[in-house]
């Protein structure tokens, strides 16, 4: 679980924030898709980590993970329930 926690902690937000090219629609599409894919990977890893902490009875670490998910996407009902 330590490696997954380290990977989740290294995620710093959007990939290449603020970067754009003029008249480069294919690049913009690729960049948007890549940002979304990385964000989804991070959310998935963070969810797995929260569930693992919860399963082993570590409520404090599980809550920290769930709160990070909600900071990113506050509309996630299943995370609120967890």
PDB file of N, CA, C and O in Angstrom, chain B, residues numbered from 101:
ATOM      1  N   UNK B 101       0.814  -1.191   0.000  1.00  0.00           N
ATOM      2  CA  UNK B 101       0.000   0.000   0.000  1.00  0.00           C
ATOM      3  C   UNK B 101       0.863   1.262   0.000  1.00  0.00           C
ATOM      4  O   UNK B 101       0.412   2.335  -0.402  1.00  0.00           O
ATOM      5  N   UNK B 102       2.085   1.123   0.447  1.00  0.00           N
ATOM      6  CA  UNK B 102       2.978   2.279   0.502  1.00  0.00           C
ATOM      7  C   UNK B 102       3.282   2.864  -0.858  1.00  0.00           C
ATOM      8  O   UNK B 102       3.349   4.083  -1.013  1.00  0.00           O
ATOM      9  N   UNK B 103       3.468   1.991  -1.858  1.00  0.00           N
ATOM     10  CA  UNK B 103       3.765   2.490  -3.204  1.00  0.00           C
ATOM     11  C   UNK B 103       2.561   3.207  -3.802  1.00  0.00           C
ATOM     12  O   UNK B 103       2.710   4.236  -4.461  1.00  0.00           O
ATOM     13  N   UNK B 104       1.377   2.666  -3.573  1.00  0.00           N
ATOM     14  CA  UNK B 104       0.171   3.314  -4.078  1.00  0.00           C
ATOM     15  C   UNK B 104      -0.033   4.662  -3.403  1.00  0.00           C
ATOM     16  O   UNK B 104      -0.408   5.637  -4.055  1.00  0.00           O
ATOM     17  N   UNK B 105       0.211   4.718  -2.101  1.00  0.00           N
ATOM     18  CA  UNK B 105       0.098   5.992  -1.382  1.00  0.00           C
ATOM     19  C   UNK B 105       1.100   7.007  -1.934  1.00  0.00           C
ATOM     20  O   UNK B 105       0.761   8.177  -2.114  1.00  0.00           O
ATOM     21  N   UNK B 106       2.316   6.571  -2.199  1.00  0.00           N
ATOM     22  CA  UNK B 106       3.336   7.470  -2.747  1.00  0.00           C
ATOM     23  C   UNK B 106       2.933   7.977  -4.128  1.00  0.00           C
ATOM     24  O   UNK B 106       3.126   9.152  -4.443  1.00  0.00           O
ATOM     25  N   UNK B 107       2.376   7.098  -4.946  1.00  0.00           N
ATOM     26  CA  UNK B 107       1.949   7.508  -6.288  1.00  0.00           C
ATOM     27  C   UNK B 107       0.808   8.515  -6.214  1.00  0.00           C
ATOM     28  O   UNK B 107       0.805   9.507  -6.942  1.00  0.00           O
ATOM     29  N   UNK B 108      -0.154   8.266  -5.343  1.00  0.00           N
ATOM     30  CA  UNK B 108      -1.284   9.182  -5.167  1.00  0.00           C
ATOM     31  C   UNK B 108      -0.800  10.539  -4.666  1.00  0.00           C
ATOM     32  O   UNK B 108      -1.284  11.582  -5.105  1.00  0.00           O
ATOM     33  N   UNK B 109       0.148  10.515  -3.754  1.00  0.00           N
ATOM     34  CA  UNK B 109       0.675  11.766  -3.198  1.00  0.00           C
ATOM     35  C   UNK B 109       1.461  12.578  -4.224  1.00  0.00           C
ATOM     36  O   UNK B 109       1.551  13.801  -4.113  1.00  0.00           O
ATOM     37  N   UNK B 110       2.025  11.905  -5.217  1.00  0.00           N
ATOM     38  CA  UNK B 110       2.806  12.620  -6.243  1.00  0.00           C
ATOM     39  C   UNK B 110       1.941  13.328  -7.265  1.00  0.00           C
ATOM     40  O   UNK B 110       2.423  14.221  -7.962  1.00  0.00           O
ATOM     41  N   UNK B 111       0.694  12.958  -7.371  1.00  0.00           N
ATOM     42  CA  UNK B 111      -0.196  13.599  -8.335  1.00  0.00           C
ATOM     43  C   UNK B 111      -0.381  15.056  -7.925  1.00  0.00           C
ATOM     44  O   UNK B 111      -0.829  15.349  -6.817  1.00  0.00           O
ATOM     45  N   UNK B 112      -0.035  15.952  -8.824  1.00  0.00           N
ATOM     46  CA  UNK B 112      -0.050  17.375  -8.495  1.00  0.00           C
ATOM     47  C   UNK B 112      -1.156  18.136  -9.221  1.00  0.00           C
ATOM     48  O   UNK B 112      -1.155  19.367  -9.229  1.00  0.00           O
ATOM     49  N   UNK B 113      -2.085  17.427  -9.822  1.00  0.00           N
ATOM     50  CA  UNK B 113      -3.168  18.104 -10.530  1.00  0.00           C
ATOM     51  C   UNK B 113      -3.042  17.931 -12.027  1.00  0.00           C
ATOM     52  O   UNK B 113      -2.367  17.020 -12.506  1.00  0.00           O
ATOM     53  N   UNK B 114      -3.688  18.800 -12.749  1.00  0.00           N
ATOM     54  CA  UNK B 114      -3.738  18.689 -14.204  1.00  0.00           C
ATOM     55  C   UNK B 114      -2.361  18.563 -14.841  1.00  0.00           C
ATOM     56  O   UNK B 114      -1.395  19.196 -14.413  1.00  0.00           O
ATOM     57  N   UNK B 115      -2.297  17.740 -15.861  1.00  0.00           N
ATOM     58  CA  UNK B 115      -1.102  17.559 -16.670  1.00  0.00           C
ATOM     59  C   UNK B 115      -0.901  18.806 -17.527  1.00  0.00           C
ATOM     60  O   UNK B 115      -1.809  19.236 -18.239  1.00  0.00           O
ATOM     61  N   UNK B 116       0.280  19.371 -17.450  1.00  0.00           N
ATOM     62  CA  UNK B 116       0.650  20.561 -18.228  1.00  0.00           C
ATOM     63  C   UNK B 116      -0.377  21.692 -18.083  1.00  0.00           C
ATOM     64  O   UNK B 116      -0.921  22.167 -19.080  1.00  0.00           O
ATOM     65  N   UNK B 117      -0.642  22.120 -16.849  1.00  0.00           N
ATOM     66  CA  UNK B 117      -1.656  23.169 -16.656  1.00  0.00           C
ATOM     67  C   UNK B 117      -1.239  24.479 -17.318  1.00  0.00           C
ATOM     68  O   UNK B 117      -0.078  24.884 -17.264  1.00  0.00           O
ATOM     69  N   UNK B 118      -2.198  25.118 -17.932  1.00  0.00           N
ATOM     70  CA  UNK B 118      -1.942  26.409 -18.554  1.00  0.00           C
ATOM     71  C   UNK B 118      -1.261  26.346 -19.905  1.00  0.00           C
ATOM     72  O   UNK B 118      -1.089  27.374 -20.561  1.00  0.00           O
ATOM     73  N   UNK B 119      -0.870  25.147 -20.332  1.00  0.00           N
ATOM     74  CA  UNK B 119      -0.177  25.015 -21.613  1.00  0.00           C
ATOM     75  C   UNK B 119      -1.195  24.869 -22.731  1.00  0.00           C
ATOM     76  O   UNK B 119      -2.135  24.081 -22.624  1.00  0.00           O
ATOM     77  N   UNK B 120      -1.011  25.615 -23.787  1.00  0.00           N
ATOM     78  CA  UNK B 120      -1.844  25.452 -24.974  1.00  0.00           C
ATOM     79  C   UNK B 120      -1.089  25.955 -26.191  1.00  0.00           C
ATOM     80  O   UNK B 120      -0.141  26.732 -26.082  1.00  0.00           O
ATOM     81  N   UNK B 121      -1.522  25.503 -27.329  1.00  0.00           N
ATOM     82  CA  UNK B 121      -0.943  25.935 -28.598  1.00  0.00           C
ATOM     83  C   UNK B 121      -2.056  26.547 -29.432  1.00  0.00           C
ATOM     84  O   UNK B 121      -3.192  26.073 -29.400  1.00  0.00           O
ATOM     85  N   UNK B 122      -1.739  27.586 -30.168  1.00  0.00           N
ATOM     86  CA  UNK B 122      -2.747  28.185 -31.034  1.00  0.00           C
ATOM     87  C   UNK B 122      -2.825  27.372 -32.322  1.00  0.00           C
ATOM     88  O   UNK B 122      -1.818  26.874 -32.825  1.00  0.00           O
ATOM     89  N   UNK B 123      -4.031  27.252 -32.838  1.00  0.00           N
ATOM     90  CA  UNK B 123      -4.287  26.534 -34.089  1.00  0.00           C
ATOM     91  C   UNK B 123      -3.754  25.109 -34.062  1.00  0.00           C
ATOM     92  O   UNK B 123      -3.165  24.644 -35.038  1.00  0.00           O
ATOM     93  N   UNK B 124      -3.955  24.425 -32.960  1.00  0.00           N
ATOM     94  CA  UNK B 124      -3.471  23.049 -32.825  1.00  0.00           C
ATOM     95  C   UNK B 124      -4.575  22.186 -32.222  1.00  0.00           C
ATOM     96  O   UNK B 124      -4.406  21.594 -31.156  1.00  0.00           O
ATOM     97  N   UNK B 125      -5.699  22.124 -32.918  1.00  0.00           N
ATOM     98  CA  UNK B 125      -6.845  21.389 -32.391  1.00  0.00           C
ATOM     99  C   UNK B 125      -6.529  19.929 -32.054  1.00  0.00           C
ATOM    100  O   UNK B 125      -6.952  19.462 -30.996  1.00  0.00           O
ATOM    101  N   UNK B 126      -5.810  19.189 -32.897  1.00  0.00           N
ATOM    102  CA  UNK B 126      -5.511  17.795 -32.528  1.00  0.00           C
ATOM    103  C   UNK B 126      -4.709  17.701 -31.225  1.00  0.00           C
ATOM    104  O   UNK B 126      -4.935  16.796 -30.421  1.00  0.00           O
ATOM    105  N   UNK B 127      -3.787  18.619 -31.021  1.00  0.00           N
ATOM    106  CA  UNK B 127      -3.017  18.620 -29.784  1.00  0.00           C
ATOM    107  C   UNK B 127      -3.908  18.949 -28.596  1.00  0.00           C
ATOM    108  O   UNK B 127      -3.791  18.324 -27.541  1.00  0.00           O
ATOM    109  N   UNK B 128      -4.787  19.912 -28.753  1.00  0.00           N
ATOM    110  CA  UNK B 128      -5.699  20.291 -27.678  1.00  0.00           C
ATOM    111  C   UNK B 128      -6.589  19.121 -27.267  1.00  0.00           C
ATOM    112  O   UNK B 128      -6.840  18.910 -26.080  1.00  0.00           O
ATOM    113  N   UNK B 129      -7.059  18.370 -28.247  1.00  0.00           N
ATOM    114  CA  UNK B 129      -7.892  17.202 -27.961  1.00  0.00           C
ATOM    115  C   UNK B 129      -7.068  16.163 -27.211  1.00  0.00           C
ATOM    116  O   UNK B 129      -7.526  15.604 -26.214  1.00  0.00           O
ATOM    117  N   UNK B 130      -5.844  15.901 -27.693  1.00  0.00           N
ATOM    118  CA  UNK B 130      -4.969  14.938 -27.030  1.00  0.00           C
ATOM    119  C   UNK B 130      -4.685  15.371 -25.594  1.00  0.00           C
ATOM    120  O   UNK B 130      -4.754  14.553 -24.676  1.00  0.00           O
ATOM    121  N   UNK B 131      -4.368  16.643 -25.394  1.00  0.00           N
ATOM    122  CA  UNK B 131      -4.040  17.149 -24.067  1.00  0.00           C
ATOM    123  C   UNK B 131      -5.233  17.045 -23.123  1.00  0.00           C
ATOM    124  O   UNK B 131      -5.079  16.637 -21.972  1.00  0.00           O
ATOM    125  N   UNK B 132      -6.398  17.402 -23.591  1.00  0.00           N
ATOM    126  CA  UNK B 132      -7.602  17.287 -22.771  1.00  0.00           C
ATOM    127  C   UNK B 132      -7.858  15.834 -22.372  1.00  0.00           C
ATOM    128  O   UNK B 132      -8.159  15.538 -21.215  1.00  0.00           O
ATOM    129  N   UNK B 133      -7.733  14.932 -23.350  1.00  0.00           N
ATOM    130  CA  UNK B 133      -7.956  13.515 -23.070  1.00  0.00           C
ATOM    131  C   UNK B 133      -6.913  12.958 -22.104  1.00  0.00           C
ATOM    132  O   UNK B 133      -7.237  12.150 -21.234  1.00  0.00           O
ATOM    133  N   UNK B 134      -5.683  13.383 -22.254  1.00  0.00           N
ATOM    134  CA  UNK B 134      -4.610  12.917 -21.363  1.00  0.00           C
ATOM    135  C   UNK B 134      -4.830  13.424 -19.940  1.00  0.00           C
ATOM    136  O   UNK B 134      -4.657  12.677 -18.977  1.00  0.00           O
ATOM    137  N   UNK B 135      -5.211  14.685 -19.811  1.00  0.00           N
ATOM    138  CA  UNK B 135      -5.503  15.235 -18.485  1.00  0.00           C
ATOM    139  C   UNK B 135      -6.621  14.448 -17.808  1.00  0.00           C
ATOM    140  O   UNK B 135      -6.525  14.093 -16.633  1.00  0.00           O
ATOM    141  N   UNK B 136      -7.666  14.185 -18.558  1.00  0.00           N
ATOM    142  CA  UNK B 136      -8.810  13.453 -18.005  1.00  0.00           C
ATOM    143  C   UNK B 136      -8.404  12.034 -17.615  1.00  0.00           C
ATOM    144  O   UNK B 136      -8.803  11.550 -16.556  1.00  0.00           O
ATOM    145  N   UNK B 137      -7.621  11.364 -18.447  1.00  0.00           N
ATOM    146  CA  UNK B 137      -7.195   9.997 -18.145  1.00  0.00           C
ATOM    147  C   UNK B 137      -6.348   9.959 -16.876  1.00  0.00           C
ATOM    148  O   UNK B 137      -6.539   9.083 -16.033  1.00  0.00           O
ATOM    149  N   UNK B 138      -5.430  10.883 -16.734  1.00  0.00           N
ATOM    150  CA  UNK B 138      -4.583  10.921 -15.537  1.00  0.00           C
ATOM    151  C   UNK B 138      -5.403  11.233 -14.291  1.00  0.00           C
ATOM    152  O   UNK B 138      -5.166  10.660 -13.228  1.00  0.00           O
ATOM    153  N   UNK B 139      -6.358  12.131 -14.420  1.00  0.00           N
ATOM    154  CA  UNK B 139      -7.231  12.469 -13.296  1.00  0.00           C
ATOM    155  C   UNK B 139      -8.031  11.242 -12.872  1.00  0.00           C
ATOM    156  O   UNK B 139      -8.149  10.958 -11.680  1.00  0.00           O
ATOM    157  N   UNK B 140      -8.583  10.514 -13.844  1.00  0.00           N
ATOM    158  CA  UNK B 140      -9.365   9.310 -13.537  1.00  0.00           C
ATOM    159  C   UNK B 140      -8.483   8.236 -12.902  1.00  0.00           C
ATOM    160  O   UNK B 140      -8.920   7.540 -11.986  1.00  0.00           O
ATOM    161  N   UNK B 141      -7.249   8.097 -13.382  1.00  0.00           N
ATOM    162  CA  UNK B 141      -6.328   7.127 -12.770  1.00  0.00           C
ATOM    163  C   UNK B 141      -6.076   7.487 -11.310  1.00  0.00           C
ATOM    164  O   UNK B 141      -6.091   6.620 -10.437  1.00  0.00           O
ATOM    165  N   UNK B 142      -5.848   8.755 -11.058  1.00  0.00           N
ATOM    166  CA  UNK B 142      -5.601   9.218  -9.696  1.00  0.00           C
ATOM    167  C   UNK B 142      -6.806   8.946  -8.807  1.00  0.00           C
ATOM    168  O   UNK B 142      -6.656   8.454  -7.688  1.00  0.00           O
ATOM    169  N   UNK B 143      -8.009   9.267  -9.303  1.00  0.00           N
ATOM    170  CA  UNK B 143      -9.213   9.013  -8.514  1.00  0.00           C
ATOM    171  C   UNK B 143      -9.393   7.521  -8.236  1.00  0.00           C
ATOM    172  O   UNK B 143      -9.778   7.132  -7.133  1.00  0.00           O
ATOM    173  N   UNK B 144      -9.117   6.695  -9.233  1.00  0.00           N
ATOM    174  CA  UNK B 144      -9.228   5.258  -9.044  1.00  0.00           C
ATOM    175  C   UNK B 144      -8.246   4.739  -8.018  1.00  0.00           C
ATOM    176  O   UNK B 144      -8.603   3.926  -7.165  1.00  0.00           O
ATOM    177  N   UNK B 145      -7.013   5.204  -8.096  1.00  0.00           N
ATOM    178  CA  UNK B 145      -5.991   4.791  -7.132  1.00  0.00           C
ATOM    179  C   UNK B 145      -6.342   5.274  -5.732  1.00  0.00           C
ATOM    180  O   UNK B 145      -6.183   4.537  -4.759  1.00  0.00           O
ATOM    181  N   UNK B 146      -6.812   6.489  -5.630  1.00  0.00           N
ATOM    182  CA  UNK B 146      -7.182   7.049  -4.333  1.00  0.00           C
ATOM    183  C   UNK B 146      -8.382   6.305  -3.733  1.00  0.00           C
ATOM    184  O   UNK B 146      -8.437   6.084  -2.523  1.00  0.00           O
ATOM    185  N   UNK B 147      -9.324   5.927  -4.568  1.00  0.00           N
ATOM    186  CA  UNK B 147     -10.467   5.149  -4.106  1.00  0.00           C
ATOM    187  C   UNK B 147     -10.024   3.776  -3.613  1.00  0.00           C
ATOM    188  O   UNK B 147     -10.466   3.319  -2.558  1.00  0.00           O
ATOM    189  N   UNK B 148      -9.155   3.120  -4.372  1.00  0.00           N
ATOM    190  CA  UNK B 148      -8.627   1.812  -3.952  1.00  0.00           C
ATOM    191  C   UNK B 148      -7.893   1.920  -2.626  1.00  0.00           C
ATOM    192  O   UNK B 148      -8.033   1.065  -1.752  1.00  0.00           O
ATOM    193  N   UNK B 149      -7.126   2.959  -2.491  1.00  0.00           N
ATOM    194  CA  UNK B 149      -6.374   3.176  -1.264  1.00  0.00           C
ATOM    195  C   UNK B 149      -7.316   3.412  -0.082  1.00  0.00           C
ATOM    196  O   UNK B 149      -7.115   2.849   0.994  1.00  0.00           O
ATOM    197  N   UNK B 150      -8.330   4.233  -0.279  1.00  0.00           N
ATOM    198  CA  UNK B 150      -9.309   4.500   0.789  1.00  0.00           C
ATOM    199  C   UNK B 150     -10.003   3.212   1.208  1.00  0.00           C
ATOM    200  O   UNK B 150     -10.183   2.959   2.399  1.00  0.00           O
ATOM    201  N   UNK B 151     -10.392   2.403   0.238  1.00  0.00           N
ATOM    202  CA  UNK B 151     -11.062   1.140   0.548  1.00  0.00           C
ATOM    203  C   UNK B 151     -10.137   0.183   1.289  1.00  0.00           C
ATOM    204  O   UNK B 151     -10.573  -0.530   2.194  1.00  0.00           O
ATOM    205  N   UNK B 152      -8.876   0.164   0.913  1.00  0.00           N
ATOM    206  CA  UNK B 152      -7.911  -0.702   1.598  1.00  0.00           C
ATOM    207  C   UNK B 152      -7.696  -0.247   3.034  1.00  0.00           C
ATOM    208  O   UNK B 152      -7.652  -1.071   3.947  1.00  0.00           O
ATOM    209  N   UNK B 153      -7.564   1.044   3.236  1.00  0.00           N
ATOM    210  CA  UNK B 153      -7.430   1.563   4.596  1.00  0.00           C
ATOM    211  C   UNK B 153      -8.677   1.225   5.417  1.00  0.00           C
ATOM    212  O   UNK B 153      -8.582   0.795   6.567  1.00  0.00           O
ATOM    213  N   UNK B 154      -9.833   1.424   4.812  1.00  0.00           N
ATOM    214  CA  UNK B 154     -11.093   1.136   5.508  1.00  0.00           C
ATOM    215  C   UNK B 154     -11.169  -0.348   5.884  1.00  0.00           C
ATOM    216  O   UNK B 154     -11.573  -0.685   6.997  1.00  0.00           O
ATOM    217  N   UNK B 155     -10.789  -1.220   4.974  1.00  0.00           N
ATOM    218  CA  UNK B 155     -10.859  -2.661   5.214  1.00  0.00           C
ATOM    219  C   UNK B 155      -9.955  -3.101   6.359  1.00  0.00           C
ATOM    220  O   UNK B 155     -10.262  -4.056   7.072  1.00  0.00           O
ATOM    221  N   UNK B 156      -8.852  -2.407   6.527  1.00  0.00           N
ATOM    222  CA  UNK B 156      -7.958  -2.807   7.619  1.00  0.00           C
ATOM    223  C   UNK B 156      -8.227  -2.022   8.913  1.00  0.00           C
ATOM    224  O   UNK B 156      -7.485  -2.137   9.889  1.00  0.00           O
ATOM    225  N   UNK B 157      -9.292  -1.232   8.899  1.00  0.00           N
ATOM    226  CA  UNK B 157      -9.709  -0.534  10.110  1.00  0.00           C
ATOM    227  C   UNK B 157      -8.992   0.766  10.383  1.00  0.00           C
ATOM    228  O   UNK B 157      -9.048   1.278  11.500  1.00  0.00           O
ATOM    229  N   UNK B 158      -8.318   1.311   9.384  1.00  0.00           N
ATOM    230  CA  UNK B 158      -7.590   2.572   9.539  1.00  0.00           C
ATOM    231  C   UNK B 158      -8.480   3.719   9.061  1.00  0.00           C
ATOM    232  O   UNK B 158      -8.316   4.242   7.959  1.00  0.00           O
ATOM    233  N   UNK B 159      -9.422   4.092   9.918  1.00  0.00           N
ATOM    234  CA  UNK B 159     -10.424   5.089   9.547  1.00  0.00           C
ATOM    235  C   UNK B 159      -9.823   6.455   9.252  1.00  0.00           C
ATOM    236  O   UNK B 159     -10.310   7.165   8.372  1.00  0.00           O
ATOM    237  N   UNK B 160      -8.786   6.829   9.962  1.00  0.00           N
ATOM    238  CA  UNK B 160      -8.190   8.161   9.765  1.00  0.00           C
ATOM    239  C   UNK B 160      -7.598   8.301   8.366  1.00  0.00           C
ATOM    240  O   UNK B 160      -7.818   9.311   7.698  1.00  0.00           O
ATOM    241  N   UNK B 161      -6.848   7.295   7.918  1.00  0.00           N
ATOM    242  CA  UNK B 161      -6.264   7.362   6.576  1.00  0.00           C
ATOM    243  C   UNK B 161      -7.331   7.223   5.493  1.00  0.00           C
ATOM    244  O   UNK B 161      -7.252   7.870   4.449  1.00  0.00           O
ATOM    245  N   UNK B 162      -8.327   6.380   5.746  1.00  0.00           N
ATOM    246  CA  UNK B 162      -9.421   6.234   4.788  1.00  0.00           C
ATOM    247  C   UNK B 162     -10.157   7.562   4.617  1.00  0.00           C
ATOM    248  O   UNK B 162     -10.454   7.974   3.496  1.00  0.00           O
ATOM    249  N   UNK B 163     -10.446   8.220   5.723  1.00  0.00           N
ATOM    250  CA  UNK B 163     -11.147   9.507   5.653  1.00  0.00           C
ATOM    251  C   UNK B 163     -10.319  10.541   4.893  1.00  0.00           C
ATOM    252  O   UNK B 163     -10.863  11.311   4.101  1.00  0.00           O
ATOM    253  N   UNK B 164      -9.022  10.562   5.128  1.00  0.00           N
ATOM    254  CA  UNK B 164      -8.158  11.504   4.420  1.00  0.00           C
ATOM    255  C   UNK B 164      -8.245  11.285   2.903  1.00  0.00           C
ATOM    256  O   UNK B 164      -8.310  12.245   2.134  1.00  0.00           O
ATOM    257  N   UNK B 165      -8.245  10.032   2.489  1.00  0.00           N
ATOM    258  CA  UNK B 165      -8.362   9.724   1.062  1.00  0.00           C
ATOM    259  C   UNK B 165      -9.723  10.153   0.516  1.00  0.00           C
ATOM    260  O   UNK B 165      -9.811  10.781  -0.539  1.00  0.00           O
ATOM    261  N   UNK B 166     -10.773   9.806   1.243  1.00  0.00           N
ATOM    262  CA  UNK B 166     -12.116  10.184   0.788  1.00  0.00           C
ATOM    263  C   UNK B 166     -12.260  11.703   0.697  1.00  0.00           C
ATOM    264  O   UNK B 166     -12.901  12.205  -0.225  1.00  0.00           O
ATOM    265  N   UNK B 167     -11.686  12.422   1.618  1.00  0.00           N
ATOM    266  CA  UNK B 167     -11.766  13.890   1.567  1.00  0.00           C
ATOM    267  C   UNK B 167     -11.020  14.454   0.359  1.00  0.00           C
ATOM    268  O   UNK B 167     -11.459  15.434  -0.243  1.00  0.00           O
ATOM    269  N   UNK B 168      -9.903  13.842   0.009  1.00  0.00           N
ATOM    270  CA  UNK B 168      -9.176  14.295  -1.184  1.00  0.00           C
ATOM    271  C   UNK B 168     -10.007  14.070  -2.442  1.00  0.00           C
ATOM    272  O   UNK B 168     -10.011  14.901  -3.350  1.00  0.00           O
ATOM    273  N   UNK B 169     -10.706  12.948  -2.488  1.00  0.00           N
ATOM    274  CA  UNK B 169     -11.587  12.685  -3.627  1.00  0.00           C
ATOM    275  C   UNK B 169     -12.674  13.753  -3.693  1.00  0.00           C
ATOM    276  O   UNK B 169     -12.957  14.298  -4.760  1.00  0.00           O
ATOM    277  N   UNK B 170     -13.277  14.045  -2.551  1.00  0.00           N
ATOM    278  CA  UNK B 170     -14.359  15.039  -2.519  1.00  0.00           C
ATOM    279  C   UNK B 170     -13.866  16.449  -2.798  1.00  0.00           C
ATOM    280  O   UNK B 170     -14.613  17.272  -3.328  1.00  0.00           O
ATOM    281  N   UNK B 171     -12.623  16.738  -2.450  1.00  0.00           N
ATOM    282  CA  UNK B 171     -12.062  18.045  -2.808  1.00  0.00           C
ATOM    283  C   UNK B 171     -11.994  18.189  -4.324  1.00  0.00           C
ATOM    284  O   UNK B 171     -12.217  19.274  -4.862  1.00  0.00           O
ATOM    285  N   UNK B 172     -11.687  17.094  -5.009  1.00  0.00           N
ATOM    286  CA  UNK B 172     -11.571  17.123  -6.471  1.00  0.00           C
ATOM    287  C   UNK B 172     -12.934  17.057  -7.153  1.00  0.00           C
ATOM    288  O   UNK B 172     -13.168  17.729  -8.157  1.00  0.00           O
ATOM    289  N   UNK B 173     -13.835  16.236  -6.595  1.00  0.00           N
ATOM    290  CA  UNK B 173     -15.153  16.032  -7.199  1.00  0.00           C
ATOM    291  C   UNK B 173     -16.210  15.936  -6.098  1.00  0.00           C
ATOM    292  O   UNK B 173     -16.594  14.836  -5.699  1.00  0.00           O
ATOM    293  N   UNK B 174     -16.676  17.080  -5.609  1.00  0.00           N
ATOM    294  CA  UNK B 174     -17.600  17.087  -4.470  1.00  0.00           C
ATOM    295  C   UNK B 174     -18.964  16.465  -4.753  1.00  0.00           C
ATOM    296  O   UNK B 174     -19.720  16.223  -3.812  1.00  0.00           O
ATOM    297  N   UNK B 175     -19.299  16.203  -5.979  1.00  0.00           N
ATOM    298  CA  UNK B 175     -20.603  15.647  -6.331  1.00  0.00           C
ATOM    299  C   UNK B 175     -20.648  14.116  -6.247  1.00  0.00           C
ATOM    300  O   UNK B 175     -21.689  13.525  -6.534  1.00  0.00           O
ATOM    301  N   UNK B 176     -19.552  13.465  -5.864  1.00  0.00           N
ATOM    302  CA  UNK B 176     -19.492  11.999  -5.845  1.00  0.00           C
ATOM    303  C   UNK B 176     -20.247  11.434  -4.633  1.00  0.00           C
ATOM    304  O   UNK B 176     -19.705  11.339  -3.532  1.00  0.00           O
ATOM    305  N   UNK B 177     -21.507  11.063  -4.868  1.00  0.00           N
ATOM    306  CA  UNK B 177     -22.369  10.581  -3.789  1.00  0.00           C
ATOM    307  C   UNK B 177     -21.809   9.355  -3.102  1.00  0.00           C
ATOM    308  O   UNK B 177     -21.872   9.255  -1.877  1.00  0.00           O
ATOM    309  N   UNK B 178     -21.253   8.406  -3.873  1.00  0.00           N
ATOM    310  CA  UNK B 178     -20.748   7.185  -3.272  1.00  0.00           C
ATOM    311  C   UNK B 178     -19.579   7.474  -2.313  1.00  0.00           C
ATOM    312  O   UNK B 178     -19.381   6.747  -1.339  1.00  0.00           O
ATOM    313  N   UNK B 179     -18.835   8.497  -2.582  1.00  0.00           N
ATOM    314  CA  UNK B 179     -17.734   8.878  -1.689  1.00  0.00           C
ATOM    315  C   UNK B 179     -18.276   9.513  -0.419  1.00  0.00           C
ATOM    316  O   UNK B 179     -17.758   9.266   0.670  1.00  0.00           O
ATOM    317  N   UNK B 180     -19.308  10.325  -0.551  1.00  0.00           N
ATOM    318  CA  UNK B 180     -19.953  10.893   0.645  1.00  0.00           C
ATOM    319  C   UNK B 180     -20.475   9.781   1.544  1.00  0.00           C
ATOM    320  O   UNK B 180     -20.338   9.848   2.766  1.00  0.00           O
ATOM    321  N   UNK B 181     -21.067   8.768   0.945  1.00  0.00           N
ATOM    322  CA  UNK B 181     -21.602   7.653   1.742  1.00  0.00           C
ATOM    323  C   UNK B 181     -20.494   6.865   2.429  1.00  0.00           C
ATOM    324  O   UNK B 181     -20.667   6.399   3.556  1.00  0.00           O
ATOM    325  N   UNK B 182     -19.367   6.716   1.760  1.00  0.00           N
ATOM    326  CA  UNK B 182     -18.249   5.958   2.337  1.00  0.00           C
ATOM    327  C   UNK B 182     -17.738   6.655   3.570  1.00  0.00           C
ATOM    328  O   UNK B 182     -16.798   6.177   4.204  1.00  0.00           O
TER     329      UNK B 182
END
